[in-house]
């Protein structure tokens, strides 16, 4: 039997276990049962109360193991699950999902109240039409505007840049517009501008999932976007010497009226001593500027010896309004659950980021996305710095390289 056939059988078995576990309204536990949960420090504190409730109501012990959120956690989960030493439940990012499914380490979830969550969040936590994760937090970039420097919003990016240039000419700022780039540019931060030209990375299937066989990045809109990158690079609007630290320092000290950034920089912005607003990113092309949305949440191990309990803990307890609100209060990210999102309106900044994210698109979780980033970033950097020659030709060469890598 082929490896492909074995993988298909394994995934089908995992799906059956997950559906059975989640579909049951009863849980039978043996004395001394322990559920192991890998979680980061912020969320460990936020879910402490609900963990105690779960233990008391189900007669089990929950062993919370704190892990630093990031690549190491993602890789450790892949390595440990097959050995039987992995957790029953793990916190993770939605864009890890494709790799986790391919490695057979996560089980599907049946979330009967999926409509109670932001659509972009449940879409992000799904792979090939099946939901695998319980979303808790959403994050994305938006435009932050210093309203002391510019009290007016702008419908297009060209209008915004022109206004910024007038502010610089008047001696009130040094940079008309700030977005973090760096030596390999920053496709994540530039993506909403790219999408406004109608050039997503991948096309989508009828169910909204990404189609790895439909590479859209090299279409006519992509070539037009490349031309704008060259124009903005030549005029100094975009500068690859502006990395993340320089970008937020520049904006927080009042040297630019606008920045594209995320809620992770709110503390710095709030300490700047000026008035500001968080709003949708103005379009640069004929379509809306649509940012990537990153969703974080909890997943159940495909090898959990306590699948019923793990599913119950994730869906019924971590999916509750109390938990979702507590995680929002701890981490400063928009909640995925709609009722908790309503509660988050008490923080207008997080609410505004969340509103922008609700209209965004999930960052692709398909494994083929791993073949995109390097060529994408290096090409953008070369175009912005004027080293790429003809921008449309450089963009097409990038597309061809990505397509070749995806094809293997």
N, C-alpha and C positions, 0 to 999 in steps of 0.2 A: 504493500500500500504506500502511496506517495506521501511525502511530508505535507503537501497541500491538503490531501484528503484527511490526514490525521488532524491537522489544524482545524479543518472545518468541523470534524466530529467533536474535537475538544471544545470549540466555541459553542456548538449546539448544546453540548452537555452543560457547560457553564450557564448558558441562557436558561435551560430547563431548571437548574438548581435555583438560579436567581428568581425566576418567576414563581416557582413553588414556594420559596421562602417568603417572598413579599406578598404573595396572594393569601397566605394563611392568616387568620385573625387570632390564632392561638399559638403560644410558645411554650413548649415543654422543656424545663431546665433540670439538669442534674445538680445536686449539691456540689459546691466547689467550682462551678463553671467560671472561667475568667475570659473576658473579652479584652484583647489588646488593641489599643488605638494609638497610632502615630499622629502626633499633632504638634504644631508649632506653638511657641510660648504665648503669643497673644490670644490665640483661640483656645489654648488649654485653660487659661484663666476664665475666658468668657463662657465655656461650657461646663465649668466645674459644678455649678448648681444642678444642671440637668443630668449630669453624670450621677450625682448622688441620688437623684430621684429615680433614675433608671435602675441603679443598683438595688434600692429599697423595694421598688415595685416588681422587680423581676428576680430577686434573690441571687444576683450574680455579682462578681467583682469586675470592675473596669480598671485595667492597667494602662494608664496614660503615659506614653513614652514621648518626651519632648524631642523634636527634631528641628533642625534649622531648615526653613522652607527654601527649596532650590533644587539644583541639579543633583546634588548628592542624595537627597531624599528620593528623588525620582528613580535614580539608578539603583539605590539600595533596595527599594521595593521590588524592582524587577529581579534582582539577584536573590533576595531572601524568600519570596513567595514559593518558588519551586522546592526549596529546601524544607518547608514547613516551619521555618523560624520567623516568617514575616508576620505582620499584624493582621487582625481581622478587619480593621477599618483604618483608612489612611486619608489624611488631608492631601489635596493636590490641586494642580492647575488643569484647566480643561485641555490645554494644548499638549499635555502629556498623554492624552487619552488614546490617540492612534497607536502610539508605540506600546502602551500598556495592553491594548486589545490584541495587537499583533503578537505580543509575548504571552497572551493568555493568562494575565495575572489579575484581571478585574472581572467581576460578575455584573451582569445587567441588573438594573433596578426597575421595579414597577412602582411609579409614583402616581397614585390615583388622583392626586390634586395638582397635577402638573400645571394646570391653567392658573393656579394661584401664584405662580412664579413668573418673573419677567420672561417673555418669550425668547429673547436673545440668550438668556441664561440656560433655559432648558435645551435650546437648540445647540448651545455650546457643549453641553454635557451629554450630547448624543453622538453616536457613531454608527453610520450605515443604518439609520432609522431606529436604533435602539438606545434608550437612555441608560447610561452607566453611572452617572454621578448625581449627587444631590447638591445643587448650587446654593452657596451662601453669600458670596460677595462678588460684586462687579466692579471692574476698574477700567478706565479708558482716559484718553486725553481729551481736552477741550481747549477753547481759547480763554485765556485769562487777560482781561483788559484793565489797565490802570486808568480808572475813571477820572483821576485828578489830571492826568495828561490828555486824555481823550474821553469826554463825556458821551460820545456818540457811538452807536453800533454801526456796523457796515455790512452790506449785503454780499459783497464780493471781496475776495482777497486782494484784488488789484486796487479797489477803493481803500481798503485798510492800509495797504503798503504806501499808497500815495499820501494818506493822512499821516502815517508815521514819518514819511520823508519831510513833510511840512513841519512836523513837530521837531525833528532833528534840525532842520534849517533855521528854526526859530531859537535854537540853542537850549531847548527844554529836555532833550534826550540825546543819546549818542548813537542809538541803533533804531531803525524804523520798525524792526520786527525781529523776534528771536525764536529760533527753534533749535534744539540741540542736534548736532550732527556728529562731527568727529572724523577721523581718518577714513572710516568706512561708511560715512554718512549715517543715516538712521532711518531705514525704510519704515519702521514702526511709526515714528513721528511724522514722516512725510506721507504716509499712506492715505489719510483723508484727503489730502490735496490731489493725490494720484487718482483716487476714486471719483473725484469731481470731474475728471476727464473721461470717465466711463471705462477705466482700465483696472478692474480687480485682478488679483493674482490668478484665481481659478474661477471658472463658471460653476454653476450649481445644478444639482438634480432637481426633479420635481418636488421632492420632500425638503428642499432647502439645504441638503448636505452638499459639501464640496465635491466636485468631480475632478479627480486628478488627471483625467484624460483631456480636459478642456482648459488648457493654459491660455488665459485671457490677457496676461500682462503685456504681451507684445502687439496688441491690436493698435488701431489708428490712434485711439485715445492715449495709449502709452507713449507713442512717438510724440504726440503733442505735449504731453507732460514733460518728456525729456527736453523738448525745446524750451519750456518755461524754466526748468532747472538751470539750463545754460544761461538764459537771460537773467535770472535772479542771481546766479553765481557771478556773472560778469559785472552786475551793478552793485554787488556787495550785500544784497539783501540776505543771501544765504552764504555761509562761510563755514568750511569744514574744520576750521580752527576753533569753532564754538562747540565745545563738548557739553555734557550735561551739567557739570559743576559751574562752568563759566556761564552757561545759559541762565540758570536760576539765580546766580549771583548778580548778573547783569540786570535781570528784571527786578529782583528783590531790592536792589539799591536805586531803583527809579531811572535806570539808564535806557529803558525801552518801554514803550506804551503797551506792548503786546507780547505774549509768549504762548506757544503750544506746549502744554504740560499736563500732568496728571495729579491726582489728589495726594500722591506721595510728597509733593512739594508744597503743600498747603501751609505747613508750619513756617517755612521760610517766607512765603508770601505774606502771611499774617503778621510776621515780624517786621515787615517793610515800612510800616507806618503810613501807608497811603490807602485810599479807597480803591476798590477793585470789584469786578464782576466776573463770574464764570459763565460762559455762553457757548452756543454752537459755533463751530468753525465755519467761517465764510467760504463759499464755494469759489474755486478758481476756474472751473470749467462749466459746462452746461448741466451737470448733475450735482446733487447734494454732496457735500464733503462728509464721507462716512468713515469714522475711525474704527480701528480694530477694538474689540471688546475682549478683555481677559476675565475669565470666570474662575473662581476658586470654590472648592467644596469638598465633599467627602465621598469616598469610594469604598466598596466592599471587596475584599480579596477573593479571588476565584478559588483559593485553597483554604478558606476559613472552615475550621471544624465546627463552627457555631454560626452557620449561615443564617438560620432563622433569627437568632438574636442580633446578629450584625445588621441585617436588613431592618429589623424593627428599630434598633437604636438609631440608624441613619435616617430612615424615612419618617418615623413617628416622633422622634425626640429632637434630632438635629434639624429637622424640617419645621420645627415649631416656631411660632412668632417670638416667643421669649428668647430662644437661642439666636435666631437671626438678628434680632434687635441688639442682643448683648454683644454679638460679634461685630456689628456695626459700631457700637459704642466703644469697643476695644480697639478696632483696627482702622476706623475712619474710612471705610469703603461702603459704597451703596449696597444695601441688602438686595438679595435676589427675590425674596418673598415680597409680594406686593403690599401686604399689610404692614410689614416691617419697613418697607420703603416709604409708606405714608408716614410712619413714625419718624423716619429720618429727615422729614421736612424741617425738623427743629434745627438742623444744621443746613442753612441755605447753600453753602458751598458744596457739600456732599450731594445734596438734592439736585443741584444744577449739573454736577458731573454725571449723576445718575440719569438725568433727563437726556443728556447728550448720548450716553451709552445705550439707552433704551432704543435709540434710532440707529445704533451702530451694527456691526456684523462681527460674529465671533472670529477671532484669529484662527486660521485653519489648523485643525488638530490632526489632519491626515499626515502620515509619515513623509509623503512627497514634499511637504513644506520644508523639510530639512535640506532639500536640494536647491532651495530658492535663495536663502538669505545671503550667502557669500557673494554670489554674482550680483545680486540686487544691490547690496550696499556698496560694493567696490565700484560698480558702474555709476551709481548716483554720485559718488564722491568724485569720480573722474570727470563727469559731466559738469558738476558744480565748479570744480577747480579749473575747468577749461583744458584738461589734459586728454579728453576723449575724442577730440576732433568733431566730426559731425554727430550731434546728439542722437538723431534718429537712427543712424547706422550703429552707433554704440549700443543703443537700446535693443536693436534687432539682434546684434551679436550676443548680448546678454540673454535674450530670450532663447536663442538657438542653443546656447550653452546649458541653460536650465533644462530645456527640453531633452537634450542629450543625456543629462545626468538622471533625469526622471526615468527615461527609457532604459537606463542601465547599460 
